[in-house]
Amino acid sequence: MMLSTLVSALPVNMQVRDVFVPPITLPKEGTVWKVGTKQNVTWDTSDAPTQITNPIGRIILSKGGLLDLDNPLADGFDILLGEFEVTVPDVEPADDYAIVLFGDSGNASPQFTIEA
């Protein structure tokens, strides 16, 4: 019995894509947000590569280094916008919150405060 394999060589588009890790500019250290208010999260897009691996952004609140992945503050926006408005959730007042911006990778802001 003879087995044979047929291989089809189709052209594959193998564009080089870069990981984009934009630094968060707001909130910054010393920022104070109040529960229920609308706040802008901003990040620097000046060094964005031409081909971004994942251009879809997601903003997550972190407290004490723990990410609240189940309750994103924003999701599904273009990472090249450079800013997005979020509503501050009803969370425990504390000074160890951070914003994590996901797209290609996660980038965290400095810690800031959320008050009631």
The 8 nearest C-alpha neighbors of each residue, nearest first, counted from 0:
[[1, 2, 3, 4, 5, 6, 7, 8],
 [0, 2, 3, 4, 5, 6, 7, 8],
 [3, 1, 0, 4, 5, 6, 7, 8],
 [2, 4, 1, 5, 6, 0, 7, 8],
 [3, 5, 6, 2, 7, 1, 8, 0],
 [4, 6, 7, 3, 8, 2, 9, 1],
 [7, 5, 4, 8, 9, 3, 10, 2],
 [6, 8, 9, 5, 10, 4, 11, 3],
 [7, 9, 6, 10, 11, 5, 12, 4],
 [10, 8, 7, 11, 6, 12, 13, 5],
 [9, 11, 8, 12, 13, 7, 14, 6],
 [10, 12, 13, 9, 8, 14, 7, 15],
 [13, 11, 14, 10, 15, 9, 16, 8],
 [12, 14, 11, 15, 16, 10, 50, 52],
 [15, 13, 12, 16, 50, 11, 17, 52],
 [14, 16, 13, 17, 50, 52, 51, 12],
 [15, 17, 50, 52, 51, 14, 18, 49],
 [18, 16, 51, 52, 50, 19, 48, 15],
 [17, 19, 103, 52, 51, 20, 16, 104],
 [18, 20, 103, 21, 17, 51, 47, 48],
 [19, 21, 104, 106, 22, 18, 103, 105],
 [22, 20, 43, 44, 42, 19, 23, 106],
 [21, 23, 42, 43, 24, 20, 106, 108],
 [24, 22, 42, 108, 25, 41, 21, 43],
 [23, 25, 42, 41, 26, 22, 27, 43],
 [26, 24, 27, 41, 40, 23, 42, 39],
 [25, 27, 30, 24, 40, 108, 111, 28],
 [26, 28, 25, 109, 30, 29, 24, 108],
 [27, 29, 109, 111, 30, 110, 26, 108],
 [28, 30, 111, 27, 31, 112, 110, 26],
 [31, 29, 111, 28, 27, 26, 112, 32],
 [32, 30, 112, 113, 111, 29, 33, 114],
 [31, 33, 113, 114, 112, 30, 34, 87],
 [34, 32, 114, 113, 115, 36, 35, 31],
 [33, 35, 87, 115, 89, 36, 88, 114],
 [36, 34, 87, 88, 86, 33, 89, 37],
 [37, 35, 87, 86, 34, 33, 38, 32],
 [36, 38, 86, 85, 87, 84, 35, 39],
 [39, 37, 85, 84, 86, 36, 40, 87],
 [40, 38, 84, 83, 41, 85, 82, 37],
 [39, 41, 25, 83, 82, 84, 26, 38],
 [42, 40, 82, 25, 24, 81, 23, 39],
 [43, 41, 23, 24, 81, 22, 21, 82],
 [42, 44, 21, 22, 45, 81, 23, 24],
 [43, 45, 47, 46, 81, 21, 79, 42],
 [44, 46, 43, 47, 21, 81, 48, 79],
 [47, 45, 44, 48, 43, 21, 19, 20],
 [46, 48, 44, 45, 19, 49, 21, 79],
 [49, 47, 50, 51, 17, 46, 19, 18],
 [48, 50, 51, 47, 17, 16, 46, 15],
 [51, 49, 16, 48, 17, 52, 15, 14],
 [52, 50, 17, 16, 53, 54, 18, 48],
 [51, 53, 16, 17, 18, 103, 50, 54],
 [54, 52, 103, 102, 51, 55, 18, 56],
 [55, 53, 78, 102, 51, 77, 56, 52],
 [56, 54, 77, 102, 75, 76, 78, 53],
 [57, 55, 102, 78, 76, 101, 75, 77],
 [56, 58, 74, 101, 73, 100, 75, 102],
 [59, 57, 100, 73, 72, 71, 99, 101],
 [60, 58, 71, 99, 72, 98, 67, 68],
 [61, 59, 98, 67, 97, 66, 99, 62],
 [60, 62, 66, 97, 65, 96, 64, 98],
 [63, 61, 96, 65, 64, 95, 97, 66],
 [62, 64, 95, 65, 96, 61, 97, 66],
 [63, 65, 62, 61, 66, 97, 96, 95],
 [66, 64, 61, 62, 63, 67, 60, 68],
 [65, 67, 61, 68, 60, 64, 59, 62],
 [66, 68, 69, 70, 60, 61, 59, 65],
 [69, 67, 70, 66, 71, 59, 60, 61],
 [68, 70, 67, 71, 66, 59, 72, 60],
 [71, 69, 68, 67, 72, 59, 60, 73],
 [72, 70, 59, 73, 58, 68, 69, 74],
 [71, 73, 58, 59, 85, 70, 60, 74],
 [74, 72, 58, 71, 57, 85, 75, 59],
 [73, 75, 57, 76, 56, 58, 71, 72],
 [74, 76, 55, 56, 57, 77, 73, 78],
 [77, 75, 56, 55, 74, 78, 57, 73],
 [76, 78, 55, 79, 80, 56, 54, 75],
 [77, 79, 56, 54, 80, 55, 76, 102],
 [78, 80, 77, 81, 44, 54, 47, 82],
 [81, 79, 82, 78, 77, 83, 44, 76],
 [80, 82, 42, 79, 41, 44, 43, 78],
 [83, 81, 41, 40, 80, 42, 39, 84],
 [82, 84, 40, 39, 85, 41, 81, 80],
 [83, 85, 39, 38, 40, 37, 82, 86],
 [86, 84, 38, 37, 72, 39, 87, 83],
 [87, 85, 37, 36, 35, 88, 38, 84],
 [86, 88, 34, 35, 36, 37, 85, 89],
 [89, 87, 90, 34, 35, 86, 72, 36],
 [90, 88, 34, 35, 87, 91, 115, 92],
 [91, 89, 88, 92, 34, 113, 115, 87],
 [90, 92, 93, 89, 115, 114, 113, 34],
 [93, 91, 114, 113, 115, 90, 94, 112],
 [94, 92, 113, 112, 95, 91, 114, 96],
 [93, 95, 112, 111, 96, 113, 110, 92],
 [96, 94, 110, 63, 62, 93, 111, 112],
 [95, 97, 62, 110, 111, 61, 94, 112],
 [98, 96, 110, 61, 108, 109, 60, 111],
 [97, 99, 60, 108, 107, 59, 61, 100],
 [98, 100, 107, 59, 106, 58, 105, 60],
 [101, 99, 58, 106, 105, 57, 107, 98],
 [102, 100, 105, 57, 104, 56, 58, 103],
 [101, 103, 56, 104, 53, 55, 54, 57],
 [102, 104, 53, 18, 19, 52, 101, 20],
 [105, 103, 102, 101, 20, 106, 19, 18],
 [106, 104, 101, 100, 99, 107, 102, 103],
 [105, 107, 100, 99, 20, 104, 101, 22],
 [108, 106, 99, 98, 100, 97, 105, 109],
 [107, 109, 98, 97, 23, 110, 99, 27],
 [108, 110, 28, 27, 97, 111, 107, 26],
 [109, 111, 97, 96, 95, 28, 108, 94],
 [110, 112, 30, 96, 28, 94, 29, 95],
 [113, 111, 94, 31, 93, 96, 32, 30],
 [112, 114, 32, 92, 33, 93, 31, 94],
 [115, 113, 92, 33, 34, 32, 112, 93],
 [114, 34, 33, 92, 113, 91, 89, 90]]
